[in-house]
Amino acid sequence: MNTVNINQTIIDDNEKLLALLSHLGSMFGGILLPLIIWAVQKDKSQFVRFHSLQAIFFQLLFIVVVVIIVVIVAGIYLAFIFTYGLSNPDTSGLFFPNIIIGVVMYSSIFFSIFILYGYSIYLAVKSYKGEYTKYPIIGNIIYKRVFGEY
């Protein structure tokens, strides 16, 4: 993560609070809260626009990651079921592998959600301090979109 200093007017407490709420929106409404904040504040504050756009695209990236995890685990599960089921008509041996695959899938999703919430809280605190902290993957793209430079 990069913290950037921007020469801008002083950021007031309302802007800091809206940026904080944008990042915490993942816990209180997913993509909806940062989207509303962005729609209302996009022309009023570059600080809020920057943080709300980061929160929106981080949520979208998170959704894509969870879908990929589910597709991969479901593919492995279906491949196992079809392979084992076609070669062995007795399905009583599928109980333990089903549990293992379920634990792997749900723990992967839980771990992803834990990372999302932890990262969102960290960025919420940084934004409430008035810092322009960028997400690793999407931060530079959004920074360029909001400020027109790197």
N, CA, C and O atoms as a GROMACS GRO file, in nm:
protein
  600
    1MET      N    1   0.082  -0.117   0.000
    1MET     CA    2   0.000   0.000   0.000
    1MET      C    3   0.087   0.123   0.000
    1MET      O    4   0.190   0.129   0.067
    2ASN      N    5   0.045   0.219  -0.073
    2ASN     CA    6   0.117   0.344  -0.081
    2ASN      C    7   0.034   0.454  -0.018
    2ASN      O    8  -0.086   0.465  -0.042
    3THR      N    9   0.099   0.535   0.064
    3THR     CA   10   0.034   0.654   0.116
    3THR      C   11   0.088   0.771   0.038
    3THR      O   12   0.209   0.787   0.023
    4VAL      N   13  -0.002   0.854  -0.012
    4VAL     CA   14   0.038   0.963  -0.100
    4VAL      C   15   0.000   1.096  -0.036
    4VAL      O   16  -0.103   1.106   0.031
    5ASN      N   17   0.083   1.195  -0.055
    5ASN     CA   18   0.050   1.329  -0.009
    5ASN      C   19   0.002   1.410  -0.128
    5ASN      O   20   0.068   1.416  -0.231
    6ILE      N   21  -0.111   1.472  -0.112
    6ILE     CA   22  -0.172   1.552  -0.217
    6ILE      C   23  -0.179   1.696  -0.170
    6ILE      O   24  -0.219   1.724  -0.057
    7ASN      N   25  -0.139   1.787  -0.257
    7ASN     CA   26  -0.154   1.929  -0.225
    7ASN      C   27  -0.297   1.969  -0.259
    7ASN      O   28  -0.331   1.995  -0.374
    8GLN      N   29  -0.378   1.973  -0.157
    8GLN     CA   30  -0.519   2.004  -0.174
    8GLN      C   31  -0.562   2.090  -0.057
    8GLN      O   32  -0.488   2.107   0.040
    9THR      N   33  -0.680   2.143  -0.066
    9THR     CA   34  -0.733   2.219   0.046
    9THR      C   35  -0.745   2.127   0.167
    9THR      O   36  -0.735   2.005   0.155
   10ILE      N   37  -0.765   2.186   0.280
   10ILE     CA   38  -0.775   2.109   0.404
   10ILE      C   39  -0.898   2.018   0.398
   10ILE      O   40  -1.006   2.061   0.358
   11ILE      N   41  -0.879   1.895   0.439
   11ILE     CA   42  -0.986   1.796   0.438
   11ILE      C   43  -1.062   1.810   0.570
   11ILE      O   44  -1.003   1.796   0.677
   12ASP      N   45  -1.192   1.837   0.562
   12ASP     CA   46  -1.268   1.856   0.685
   12ASP      C   47  -1.314   1.722   0.742
   12ASP      O   48  -1.299   1.617   0.679
   13ASP      N   49  -1.372   1.728   0.862
   13ASP     CA   50  -1.412   1.606   0.931
   13ASP      C   51  -1.525   1.532   0.859
   13ASP      O   52  -1.531   1.409   0.865
   14ASN      N   53  -1.613   1.604   0.793
   14ASN     CA   54  -1.721   1.537   0.718
   14ASN      C   55  -1.665   1.454   0.604
   14ASN      O   56  -1.712   1.343   0.579
   15GLU      N   57  -1.566   1.507   0.534
   15GLU     CA   58  -1.504   1.430   0.426
   15GLU      C   59  -1.434   1.306   0.480
   15GLU      O   60  -1.442   1.199   0.421
   16LYS      N   61  -1.366   1.322   0.592
   16LYS     CA   62  -1.299   1.207   0.654
   16LYS      C   63  -1.400   1.102   0.696
   16LYS      O   64  -1.378   0.982   0.678
   17LEU      N   65  -1.513   1.146   0.752
   17LEU     CA   66  -1.616   1.053   0.796
   17LEU      C   67  -1.677   0.979   0.677
   17LEU      O   68  -1.700   0.858   0.684
   18LEU      N   69  -1.704   1.050   0.569
   18LEU     CA   70  -1.760   0.985   0.450
   18LEU      C   71  -1.661   0.886   0.388
   18LEU      O   72  -1.701   0.780   0.341
   19ALA      N   73  -1.533   0.920   0.390
   19ALA     CA   74  -1.432   0.826   0.340
   19ALA      C   75  -1.426   0.702   0.429
   19ALA      O   76  -1.415   0.590   0.379
   20LEU      N   77  -1.434   0.723   0.560
   20LEU     CA   78  -1.436   0.611   0.654
   20LEU      C   79  -1.556   0.522   0.628
   20LEU      O   80  -1.543   0.400   0.622
   21LEU      N   81  -1.674   0.583   0.612
   21LEU     CA   82  -1.795   0.505   0.586
   21LEU      C   83  -1.789   0.431   0.453
   21LEU      O   84  -1.845   0.323   0.438
   22SER      N   85  -1.721   0.490   0.356
   22SER     CA   86  -1.705   0.421   0.228
   22SER      C   87  -1.631   0.289   0.245
   22SER      O   88  -1.671   0.187   0.189
   23HIS      N   89  -1.524   0.293   0.322
   23HIS     CA   90  -1.446   0.170   0.342
   23HIS      C   91  -1.518   0.071   0.433
   23HIS      O   92  -1.508  -0.050   0.414
   24LEU      N   93  -1.592   0.122   0.532
   24LEU     CA   94  -1.664   0.032   0.621
   24LEU      C   95  -1.794  -0.019   0.558
   24LEU      O   96  -1.862  -0.104   0.615
   25GLY      N   97  -1.827   0.032   0.441
   25GLY     CA   98  -1.948  -0.012   0.372
   25GLY      C   99  -1.949  -0.160   0.340
   25GLY      O  100  -2.055  -0.219   0.320
   26SER      N  101  -1.831  -0.220   0.334
   26SER     CA  102  -1.825  -0.364   0.307
   26SER      C  103  -1.893  -0.444   0.417
   26SER      O  104  -1.945  -0.553   0.393
   27MET      N  105  -1.894  -0.389   0.537
   27MET     CA  106  -1.958  -0.458   0.648
   27MET      C  107  -2.104  -0.418   0.664
   27MET      O  108  -2.182  -0.490   0.726
   28PHE      N  109  -2.140  -0.303   0.609
   28PHE     CA  110  -2.275  -0.249   0.629
   28PHE      C  111  -2.342  -0.220   0.495
   28PHE      O  112  -2.383  -0.106   0.471
   29GLY      N  113  -2.354  -0.317   0.412
   29GLY     CA  114  -2.426  -0.297   0.288
   29GLY      C  115  -2.346  -0.326   0.162
   29GLY      O  116  -2.394  -0.302   0.052
   30GLY      N  117  -2.225  -0.376   0.177
   30GLY     CA  118  -2.146  -0.413   0.060
   30GLY      C  119  -2.113  -0.295  -0.028
   30GLY      O  120  -2.057  -0.196   0.018
   31ILE      N  121  -2.146  -0.306  -0.153
   31ILE     CA  122  -2.110  -0.203  -0.252
   31ILE      C  123  -2.208  -0.085  -0.249
   31ILE      O  124  -2.177   0.021  -0.303
   32LEU      N  125  -2.323  -0.103  -0.187
   32LEU     CA  126  -2.427  -0.001  -0.191
   32LEU      C  127  -2.387   0.129  -0.121
   32LEU      O  128  -2.405   0.237  -0.178
   33LEU      N  129  -2.335   0.121  -0.001
   33LEU     CA  130  -2.299   0.242   0.074
   33LEU      C  131  -2.189   0.323   0.005
   33LEU      O  132  -2.206   0.444  -0.011
   34PRO      N  133  -2.077   0.263  -0.037
   34PRO     CA  134  -1.978   0.344  -0.108
   34PRO      C  135  -2.031   0.401  -0.240
   34PRO      O  136  -1.990   0.509  -0.282
   35LEU      N  137  -2.120   0.328  -0.305
   35LEU     CA  138  -2.178   0.376  -0.431
   35LEU      C  139  -2.265   0.499  -0.407
   35LEU      O  140  -2.260   0.594  -0.485
   36ILE      N  141  -2.344   0.498  -0.302
   36ILE     CA  142  -2.427   0.614  -0.267
   36ILE      C  143  -2.339   0.733  -0.231
   36ILE      O  144  -2.363   0.845  -0.276
   37ILE      N  145  -2.237   0.708  -0.149
   37ILE     CA  146  -2.146   0.817  -0.109
   37ILE      C  147  -2.076   0.874  -0.231
   37ILE      O  148  -2.064   0.996  -0.244
   38TRP      N  149  -2.031   0.789  -0.321
   38TRP     CA  150  -1.965   0.837  -0.443
   38TRP      C  151  -2.061   0.920  -0.527
   38TRP      O  152  -2.024   1.027  -0.577
   39ALA      N  153  -2.185   0.872  -0.544
   39ALA     CA  154  -2.282   0.943  -0.628
   39ALA      C  155  -2.315   1.081  -0.572
   39ALA      O  156  -2.334   1.176  -0.648
   40VAL      N  157  -2.321   1.093  -0.441
   40VAL     CA  158  -2.356   1.221  -0.379
   40VAL      C  159  -2.236   1.314  -0.373
   40VAL      O  160  -2.252   1.435  -0.390
   41GLN      N  161  -2.116   1.262  -0.350
   41GLN     CA  162  -1.999   1.345  -0.322
   41GLN      C  163  -1.898   1.355  -0.436
   41GLN      O  164  -1.795   1.422  -0.420
   42LYS      N  165  -1.922   1.292  -0.549
   42LYS     CA  166  -1.819   1.284  -0.653
   42LYS      C  167  -1.773   1.419  -0.706
   42LYS      O  168  -1.658   1.434  -0.745
   43ASP      N  169  -1.860   1.517  -0.706
   43ASP     CA  170  -1.822   1.649  -0.757
   43ASP      C  171  -1.784   1.746  -0.645
   43ASP      O  172  -1.740   1.857  -0.673
   44LYS      N  173  -1.800   1.705  -0.521
   44LYS     CA  174  -1.776   1.795  -0.408
   44LYS      C  175  -1.638   1.778  -0.346
   44LYS      O  176  -1.579   1.875  -0.300
   45SER      N  177  -1.587   1.656  -0.346
   45SER     CA  178  -1.461   1.630  -0.276
   45SER      C  179  -1.381   1.522  -0.348
   45SER      O  180  -1.429   1.411  -0.369
   46GLN      N  181  -1.259   1.556  -0.387
   46GLN     CA  182  -1.171   1.457  -0.448
   46GLN      C  183  -1.132   1.350  -0.347
   46GLN      O  184  -1.116   1.233  -0.383
   47PHE      N  185  -1.118   1.388  -0.223
   47PHE     CA  186  -1.080   1.294  -0.117
   47PHE      C  187  -1.187   1.186  -0.102
   47PHE      O  188  -1.155   1.067  -0.100
   48VAL      N  189  -1.312   1.227  -0.092
   48VAL     CA  190  -1.422   1.130  -0.077
   48VAL      C  191  -1.438   1.049  -0.206
   48VAL      O  192  -1.462   0.928  -0.200
   49ARG      N  193  -1.425   1.115  -0.320
   49ARG     CA  194  -1.437   1.044  -0.447
   49ARG      C  195  -1.330   0.936  -0.460
   49ARG      O  196  -1.359   0.824  -0.502
   50PHE      N  197  -1.207   0.969  -0.424
   50PHE     CA  198  -1.096   0.874  -0.430
   50PHE      C  199  -1.124   0.751  -0.342
   50PHE      O  200  -1.111   0.637  -0.387
   51HIS      N  201  -1.161   0.776  -0.217
   51HIS     CA  202  -1.182   0.665  -0.124
   51HIS      C  203  -1.308   0.585  -0.157
   51HIS      O  204  -1.308   0.462  -0.144
   52SER      N  205  -1.414   0.652  -0.199
   52SER     CA  206  -1.536   0.576  -0.231
   52SER      C  207  -1.516   0.492  -0.357
   52SER      O  208  -1.566   0.380  -0.364
   53LEU      N  209  -1.445   0.544  -0.457
   53LEU     CA  210  -1.417   0.464  -0.576
   53LEU      C  211  -1.329   0.344  -0.543
   53LEU      O  212  -1.350   0.234  -0.595
   54GLN      N  213  -1.231   0.364  -0.457
   54GLN     CA  214  -1.148   0.250  -0.416
   54GLN      C  215  -1.233   0.144  -0.346
   54GLN      O  216  -1.218   0.025  -0.372
   55ALA      N  217  -1.323   0.188  -0.258
   55ALA     CA  218  -1.408   0.093  -0.186
   55ALA      C  219  -1.500   0.018  -0.283
   55ALA      O  220  -1.521  -0.102  -0.269
   56ILE      N  221  -1.555   0.089  -0.380
   56ILE     CA  222  -1.644   0.026  -0.479
   56ILE      C  223  -1.569  -0.081  -0.558
   56ILE      O  224  -1.616  -0.194  -0.571
   57PHE      N  225  -1.453  -0.045  -0.611
   57PHE     CA  226  -1.380  -0.140  -0.695
   57PHE      C  227  -1.317  -0.252  -0.613
   57PHE      O  228  -1.298  -0.363  -0.664
   58PHE      N  229  -1.285  -0.226  -0.488
   58PHE     CA  230  -1.236  -0.333  -0.402
   58PHE      C  231  -1.348  -0.433  -0.375
   58PHE      O  232  -1.324  -0.554  -0.373
   59GLN      N  233  -1.470  -0.384  -0.356
   59GLN     CA  234  -1.585  -0.473  -0.338
   59GLN      C  235  -1.607  -0.559  -0.463
   59GLN      O  236  -1.630  -0.679  -0.454
   60LEU      N  237  -1.599  -0.495  -0.579
   60LEU     CA  238  -1.617  -0.571  -0.704
   60LEU      C  239  -1.508  -0.676  -0.721
   60LEU      O  240  -1.536  -0.789  -0.761
   61LEU      N  241  -1.385  -0.640  -0.689
   61LEU     CA  242  -1.274  -0.734  -0.696
   61LEU      C  243  -1.296  -0.849  -0.598
   61LEU      O  244  -1.267  -0.965  -0.630
   62PHE      N  245  -1.346  -0.818  -0.480
   62PHE     CA  246  -1.374  -0.921  -0.380
   62PHE      C  247  -1.481  -1.018  -0.430
   62PHE      O  248  -1.469  -1.139  -0.413
   63ILE      N  249  -1.586  -0.964  -0.490
   63ILE     CA  250  -1.693  -1.049  -0.543
   63ILE      C  251  -1.637  -1.144  -0.649
   63ILE      O  252  -1.671  -1.262  -0.652
   64VAL      N  253  -1.552  -1.093  -0.736
   64VAL     CA  254  -1.490  -1.176  -0.839
   64VAL      C  255  -1.406  -1.287  -0.776
   64VAL      O  256  -1.411  -1.402  -0.821
   65VAL      N  257  -1.328  -1.254  -0.673
   65VAL     CA  258  -1.244  -1.354  -0.606
   65VAL      C  259  -1.330  -1.463  -0.543
   65VAL      O  260  -1.298  -1.581  -0.555
   66VAL      N  261  -1.438  -1.425  -0.476
   66VAL     CA  262  -1.525  -1.525  -0.413
   66VAL      C  263  -1.589  -1.614  -0.519
   66VAL      O  264  -1.598  -1.735  -0.501
   67VAL      N  265  -1.634  -1.556  -0.629
   67VAL     CA  266  -1.693  -1.636  -0.736
   67VAL      C  267  -1.590  -1.734  -0.793
   67VAL      O  268  -1.623  -1.849  -0.820
   68ILE      N  269  -1.468  -1.688  -0.811
   68ILE     CA  270  -1.362  -1.777  -0.861
   68ILE      C  271  -1.337  -1.892  -0.764
   68ILE      O  272  -1.322  -2.006  -0.805
   69ILE      N  273  -1.332  -1.861  -0.634
   69ILE     CA  274  -1.312  -1.966  -0.533
   69ILE      C  275  -1.425  -2.067  -0.540
   69ILE      O  276  -1.401  -2.188  -0.539
   70VAL      N  277  -1.548  -2.019  -0.546
   70VAL     CA  278  -1.663  -2.110  -0.550
   70VAL      C  279  -1.661  -2.195  -0.677
   70VAL      O  280  -1.688  -2.315  -0.671
   71VAL      N  281  -1.629  -2.135  -0.790
   71VAL     CA  282  -1.626  -2.210  -0.917
   71VAL      C  283  -1.516  -2.317  -0.913
   71VAL      O  284  -1.539  -2.431  -0.955
   72ILE      N  285  -1.399  -2.282  -0.862
   72ILE     CA  286  -1.289  -2.380  -0.855
   72ILE      C  287  -1.325  -2.495  -0.763
   72ILE      O  288  -1.309  -2.612  -0.799
   73VAL      N  289  -1.374  -2.463  -0.644
   73VAL     CA  290  -1.406  -2.569  -0.548
   73VAL      C  291  -1.525  -2.652  -0.598
   73VAL      O  292  -1.524  -2.774  -0.584
   74ALA      N  293  -1.625  -2.587  -0.656
   74ALA     CA  294  -1.739  -2.662  -0.711
   74ALA      C  295  -1.694  -2.750  -0.827
   74ALA      O  296  -1.744  -2.862  -0.842
   75GLY      N  297  -1.602  -2.702  -0.909
   75GLY     CA  298  -1.549  -2.784  -1.019
   75GLY      C  299  -1.475  -2.906  -0.968
   75GLY      O  300  -1.492  -3.016  -1.020
   76ILE      N  301  -1.394  -2.886  -0.865
   76ILE     CA  302  -1.322  -2.999  -0.804
   76ILE      C  303  -1.422  -3.098  -0.745
   76ILE      O  304  -1.408  -3.219  -0.759
   77TYR      N  305  -1.523  -3.044  -0.678
   77TYR     CA  306  -1.625  -3.128  -0.615
   77TYR      C  307  -1.700  -3.210  -0.721
   77TYR      O  308  -1.718  -3.330  -0.706
   78LEU      N  309  -1.744  -3.143  -0.827
   78LEU     CA  310  -1.818  -3.214  -0.931
   78LEU      C  311  -1.730  -3.316  -1.003
   78LEU      O  312  -1.775  -3.425  -1.036
   79ALA      N  313  -1.605  -3.281  -1.028
   79ALA     CA  314  -1.513  -3.376  -1.091
   79ALA      C  315  -1.494  -3.499  -1.002
   79ALA      O  316  -1.492  -3.612  -1.052
   80PHE      N  317  -1.482  -3.476  -0.873
   80PHE     CA  318  -1.467  -3.588  -0.780
   80PHE      C  319  -1.593  -3.674  -0.779
   80PHE      O  320  -1.585  -3.796  -0.785
   81ILE      N  321  -1.709  -3.610  -0.771
   81ILE     CA  322  -1.835  -3.684  -0.765
   81ILE      C  323  -1.854  -3.767  -0.892
   81ILE      O  324  -1.887  -3.886  -0.885
   82PHE      N  325  -1.834  -3.705  -1.009
   82PHE     CA  326  -1.854  -3.778  -1.133
   82PHE      C  327  -1.750  -3.888  -1.151
   82PHE      O  328  -1.784  -3.998  -1.197
   83THR      N  329  -1.626  -3.861  -1.116
   83THR     CA  330  -1.522  -3.963  -1.130
   83THR      C  331  -1.546  -4.078  -1.034
   83THR      O  332  -1.542  -4.195  -1.074
   84TYR      N  333  -1.571  -4.047  -0.909
   84TYR     CA  334  -1.592  -4.151  -0.810
   84TYR      C  335  -1.726  -4.220  -0.832
   84TYR      O  336  -1.737  -4.342  -0.819
   85GLY      N  337  -1.828  -4.141  -0.865
   85GLY     CA  338  -1.962  -4.197  -0.883
   85GLY      C  339  -1.973  -4.289  -1.003
   85GLY      O  340  -2.046  -4.387  -0.998
   86LEU      N  341  -1.901  -4.259  -1.110
   86LEU     CA  342  -1.908  -4.344  -1.228
   86LEU      C  343  -1.830  -4.474  -1.209
   86LEU      O  344  -1.867  -4.577  -1.265
   87SER      N  345  -1.724  -4.468  -1.130
   87SER     CA  346  -1.644  -4.589  -1.111
   87SER      C  347  -1.691  -4.673  -0.994
   87SER      O  348  -1.656  -4.791  -0.985
   88ASN      N  349  -1.769  -4.617  -0.904
   88ASN     CA  350  -1.812  -4.688  -0.785
   88ASN      C  351  -1.960  -4.656  -0.760
   88ASN      O  352  -1.991  -4.543  -0.720
   89PRO      N  353  -2.050  -4.750  -0.781
   89PRO     CA  354  -2.192  -4.721  -0.760
   89PRO      C  355  -2.228  -4.702  -0.612
   89PRO      O  356  -2.333  -4.645  -0.582
   90ASP      N  357  -2.145  -4.748  -0.521
   90ASP     CA  358  -2.170  -4.730  -0.378
   90ASP      C  359  -2.125  -4.589  -0.338
   90ASP      O  360  -2.005  -4.559  -0.339
   91THR      N  361  -2.219  -4.503  -0.303
   91THR     CA  362  -2.187  -4.363  -0.270
   91THR      C  363  -2.165  -4.340  -0.121
   91THR      O  364  -2.152  -4.226  -0.079
   92SER      N  365  -2.160  -4.445  -0.042
   92SER     CA  366  -2.140  -4.426   0.101
   92SER      C  367  -2.000  -4.374   0.132
   92SER      O  368  -1.978  -4.318   0.239
   93GLY      N  369  -1.905  -4.392   0.043
   93GLY     CA  370  -1.770  -4.344   0.064
   93GLY      C  371  -1.752  -4.196   0.032
   93GLY      O  372  -1.641  -4.144   0.045
   94LEU      N  373  -1.858  -4.128  -0.008
   94LEU     CA  374  -1.848  -3.987  -0.044
   94LEU      C  375  -1.864  -3.893   0.075
   94LEU      O  376  -1.844  -3.773   0.061
   95PHE      N  377  -1.901  -3.945   0.191
   95PHE     CA  378  -1.927  -3.858   0.305
   95PHE      C  379  -1.804  -3.779   0.347
   95PHE      O  380  -1.810  -3.656   0.358
   96PHE      N  381  -1.693  -3.846   0.371
   96PHE     CA  382  -1.571  -3.778   0.417
   96PHE      C  383  -1.516  -3.680   0.314
   96PHE      O  384  -1.483  -3.568   0.351
   97PRO      N  385  -1.504  -3.717   0.187
   97PRO     CA  386  -1.458  -3.618   0.088
   97PRO      C  387  -1.550  -3.497   0.076
   97PRO      O  388  -1.504  -3.385   0.054
   98ASN      N  389  -1.681  -3.520   0.092
   98ASN     CA  390  -1.775  -3.407   0.090
   98ASN      C  391  -1.745  -3.310   0.203
   98ASN      O  392  -1.749  -3.188   0.184
   99ILE      N  393  -1.715  -3.364   0.319
   99ILE     CA  394  -1.683  -3.278   0.435
   99ILE      C  395  -1.554  -3.201   0.408
   99ILE      O  396  -1.548  -3.081   0.435
  100ILE      N  397  -1.453  -3.267   0.356
  100ILE     CA  398  -1.325  -3.200   0.328
  100ILE      C  399  -1.344  -3.087   0.226
  100ILE      O  400  -1.294  -2.976   0.246
  101ILE      N  401  -1.414  -3.116   0.119
  101ILE     CA  402  -1.436  -3.014   0.016
  101ILE      C  403  -1.519  -2.898   0.071
  101ILE      O  404  -1.490  -2.782   0.041
  102GLY      N  405  -1.620  -2.928   0.151
  102GLY     CA  406  -1.700  -2.822   0.213
  102GLY      C  407  -1.618  -2.735   0.306
  102GLY      O  408  -1.631  -2.613   0.306
  103VAL      N  409  -1.533  -2.798   0.387
  103VAL     CA  410  -1.447  -2.722   0.479
  103VAL      C  411  -1.351  -2.634   0.402
  103VAL      O  412  -1.330  -2.518   0.438
  104VAL      N  413  -1.293  -2.686   0.295
  104VAL     CA  414  -1.200  -2.606   0.214
  104VAL      C  415  -1.272  -2.487   0.153
  104VAL      O  416  -1.221  -2.375   0.156
  105MET      N  417  -1.391  -2.510   0.097
  105MET     CA  418  -1.464  -2.401   0.032
  105MET      C  419  -1.505  -2.295   0.133
  105MET      O  420  -1.480  -2.176   0.112
  106TYR      N  421  -1.567  -2.336   0.242
  106TYR     CA  422  -1.615  -2.238   0.339
  106TYR      C  423  -1.501  -2.168   0.412
  106TYR      O  424  -1.512  -2.050   0.444
  107SER      N  425  -1.392  -2.239   0.438
  107SER     CA  426  -1.279  -2.172   0.503
  107SER      C  427  -1.213  -2.073   0.407
  107SER      O  428  -1.164  -1.968   0.451
  108SER      N  429  -1.209  -2.104   0.278
  108SER     CA  430  -1.154  -2.010   0.180
  108SER      C  431  -1.239  -1.884   0.173
  108SER      O  432  -1.186  -1.772   0.169
  109ILE      N  433  -1.370  -1.901   0.171
  109ILE     CA  434  -1.459  -1.785   0.167
  109ILE      C  435  -1.449  -1.707   0.297
  109ILE      O  436  -1.446  -1.584   0.294
  110PHE      N  437  -1.445  -1.775   0.411
  110PHE     CA  438  -1.432  -1.708   0.540
  110PHE      C  439  -1.301  -1.630   0.547
  110PHE      O  440  -1.298  -1.516   0.593
  111PHE      N  441  -1.193  -1.691   0.501
  111PHE     CA  442  -1.064  -1.623   0.501
  111PHE      C  443  -1.068  -1.499   0.412
  111PHE      O  444  -1.012  -1.395   0.448
  112SER      N  445  -1.132  -1.510   0.297
  112SER     CA  446  -1.145  -1.395   0.207
  112SER      C  447  -1.225  -1.283   0.272
  112SER      O  448  -1.188  -1.166   0.261
  113ILE      N  449  -1.334  -1.318   0.339
  113ILE     CA  450  -1.414  -1.217   0.408
  113ILE      C  451  -1.335  -1.154   0.522
  113ILE      O  452  -1.342  -1.033   0.543
  114PHE      N  453  -1.260  -1.233   0.594
  114PHE     CA  454  -1.176  -1.182   0.703
  114PHE      C  455  -1.074  -1.082   0.649
  114PHE      O  456  -1.053  -0.976   0.708
  115ILE      N  457  -1.011  -1.115   0.538
  115ILE     CA  458  -0.915  -1.024   0.474
  115ILE      C  459  -0.986  -0.896   0.430
  115ILE      O  460  -0.935  -0.786   0.451
  116LEU      N  461  -1.102  -0.909   0.369
  116LEU     CA  462  -1.179  -0.793   0.324
  116LEU      C  463  -1.210  -0.700   0.440
  116LEU      O  464  -1.186  -0.580   0.431
  117TYR      N  465  -1.262  -0.755   0.549
  117TYR     CA  466  -1.299  -0.671   0.664
  117TYR      C  467  -1.176  -0.609   0.728
  117TYR      O  468  -1.178  -0.491   0.763
  118GLY      N  469  -1.071  -0.686   0.745
  118GLY     CA  470  -0.949  -0.632   0.805
  118GLY      C  471  -0.890  -0.520   0.722
  118GLY      O  472  -0.850  -0.417   0.776
  119TYR      N  473  -0.883  -0.540   0.593
  119TYR     CA  474  -0.828  -0.440   0.503
  119TYR      C  475  -0.916  -0.316   0.498
  119TYR      O  476  -0.867  -0.203   0.494
  120SER      N  477  -1.047  -0.337   0.499
  120SER     CA  478  -1.140  -0.224   0.498
  120SER      C  479  -1.129  -0.141   0.625
  120SER      O  480  -1.133  -0.018   0.619
  121ILE      N  481  -1.114  -0.207   0.738
  121ILE     CA  482  -1.098  -0.134   0.864
  121ILE      C  483  -0.967  -0.056   0.863
  121ILE      O  484  -0.963   0.060   0.905
  122TYR      N  485  -0.861  -0.119   0.816
  122TYR     CA  486  -0.731  -0.051   0.809
  122TYR      C  487  -0.739   0.074   0.721
  122TYR      O  488  -0.692   0.181   0.760
  123LEU      N  489  -0.799   0.060   0.603
  123LEU     CA  490  -0.810   0.175   0.512
  123LEU      C  491  -0.908   0.278   0.565
  123LEU      O  492  -0.891   0.397   0.539
  124ALA      N  493  -1.010   0.235   0.638
  124ALA     CA  494  -1.103   0.331   0.698
  124ALA      C  495  -1.031   0.418   0.801
  124ALA      O  496  -1.052   0.540   0.804
  125VAL      N  497  -0.948   0.357   0.883
  125VAL     CA  498  -0.872   0.434   0.982
  125VAL      C  499  -0.776   0.529   0.913
  125VAL      O  500  -0.765   0.646   0.952
  126LYS      N  501  -0.706   0.481   0.811
  126LYS     CA  502  -0.613   0.568   0.737
  126LYS      C  503  -0.686   0.685   0.672
  126LYS      O  504  -0.638   0.798   0.675
  127SER      N  505  -0.802   0.659   0.614
  127SER     CA  506  -0.876   0.767   0.548
  127SER      C  507  -0.931   0.866   0.651
  127SER      O  508  -0.941   0.985   0.622
  128TYR      N  509  -0.966   0.818   0.769
  128TYR     CA  510  -1.016   0.909   0.872
  128TYR      C  511  -0.903   0.999   0.925
  128TYR      O  512  -0.929   1.106   0.979
  129LYS      N  513  -0.781   0.954   0.909
  129LYS     CA  514  -0.666   1.039   0.945
  129LYS      C  515  -0.635   1.139   0.834
  129LYS      O  516  -0.548   1.224   0.850
  130GLY      N  517  -0.706   1.130   0.722
  130GLY     CA  518  -0.686   1.223   0.611
  130GLY      C  519  -0.581   1.179   0.512
  130GLY      O  520  -0.533   1.261   0.434
  131GLU      N  521  -0.545   1.051   0.512
  131GLU     CA  522  -0.441   1.001   0.423
  131GLU      C  523  -0.501   0.943   0.295
  131GLU      O  524  -0.611   0.887   0.296
  132TYR      N  525  -0.428   0.958   0.188
  132TYR     CA  526  -0.464   0.898   0.060
  132TYR      C  527  -0.387   0.767   0.050
  132TYR      O  528  -0.278   0.764  -0.008
  133THR      N  529  -0.441   0.661   0.103
  133THR     CA  530  -0.376   0.531   0.098
  133THR      C  531  -0.438   0.450  -0.015
  133THR      O  532  -0.560   0.441  -0.026
  134LYS      N  533  -0.353   0.390  -0.098
  134LYS     CA  534  -0.401   0.320  -0.216
  134LYS      C  535  -0.400   0.168  -0.195
  134LYS      O  536  -0.310   0.113  -0.132
  135TYR      N  537  -0.503   0.104  -0.249
  135TYR     CA  538  -0.504  -0.041  -0.256
  135TYR      C  539  -0.398  -0.085  -0.355
  135TYR      O  540  -0.371  -0.013  -0.451
  136PRO      N  541  -0.336  -0.202  -0.334
  136PRO     CA  542  -0.227  -0.245  -0.423
  136PRO      C  543  -0.266  -0.261  -0.569
  136PRO      O  544  -0.191  -0.217  -0.656
  137ILE      N  545  -0.377  -0.320  -0.599
  137ILE     CA  546  -0.410  -0.351  -0.738
  137ILE      C  547  -0.483  -0.235  -0.806
  137ILE      O  548  -0.450  -0.199  -0.919
  138ILE      N  549  -0.580  -0.178  -0.738
  138ILE     CA  550  -0.666  -0.080  -0.802
  138ILE      C  551  -0.633   0.064  -0.767
  138ILE      O  552  -0.685   0.156  -0.829
  139GLY      N  553  -0.548   0.085  -0.669
  139GLY     CA  554  -0.520   0.220  -0.620
  139GLY      C  555  -0.465   0.315  -0.723
  139GLY      O  556  -0.512   0.429  -0.733
  140ASN      N  557  -0.366   0.271  -0.801
  140ASN     CA  558  -0.306   0.360  -0.902
  140ASN      C  559  -0.404   0.395  -1.013
  140ASN      O  560  -0.403   0.508  -1.063
  141ILE      N  561  -0.487   0.301  -1.051
  141ILE     CA  562  -0.586   0.328  -1.156
  141ILE      C  563  -0.686   0.433  -1.109
  141ILE      O  564  -0.718   0.527  -1.183
  142ILE      N  565  -0.736   0.418  -0.989
  142ILE     CA  566  -0.833   0.513  -0.935
  142ILE      C  567  -0.767   0.648  -0.909
  142ILE      O  568  -0.828   0.752  -0.932
  143TYR      N  569  -0.645   0.645  -0.860
  143TYR     CA  570  -0.572   0.770  -0.836
  143TYR      C  571  -0.559   0.850  -0.966
  143TYR      O  572  -0.580   0.971  -0.968
  144LYS      N  573  -0.523   0.780  -1.074
  144LYS     CA  574  -0.508   0.847  -1.203
  144LYS      C  575  -0.643   0.900  -1.252
  144LYS      O  576  -0.650   1.008  -1.311
  145ARG      N  577  -0.748   0.825  -1.228
  145ARG     CA  578  -0.882   0.868  -1.270
  145ARG      C  579  -0.929   0.991  -1.194
  145ARG      O  580  -0.990   1.081  -1.252
  146VAL      N  581  -0.900   0.997  -1.066
  146VAL     CA  582  -0.946   1.109  -0.984
  146VAL      C  583  -0.857   1.232  -1.002
  146VAL      O  584  -0.907   1.343  -1.016
  147PHE      N  585  -0.725   1.211  -1.002
  147PHE     CA  586  -0.632   1.324  -1.003
  147PHE      C  587  -0.563   1.347  -1.137
  147PHE      O  588  -0.501   1.451  -1.157
  148GLY      N  589  -0.574   1.251  -1.230
  148GLY     CA  590  -0.516   1.268  -1.362
  148GLY      C  591  -0.366   1.252  -1.368
  148GLY      O  592  -0.305   1.294  -1.466
  149GLU      N  593  -0.304   1.193  -1.267
  149GLU     CA  594  -0.158   1.173  -1.263
  149GLU      C  595  -0.127   1.059  -1.168
  149GLU      O  596  -0.215   1.012  -1.096
  150TYR      N  597  -0.002   1.014  -1.168
  150TYR     CA  598   0.041   0.911  -1.072
  150TYR      C  599   0.110   0.974  -0.957
  150TYR      O  600   0.153   0.904  -0.865
   0.00000   0.00000   0.00000
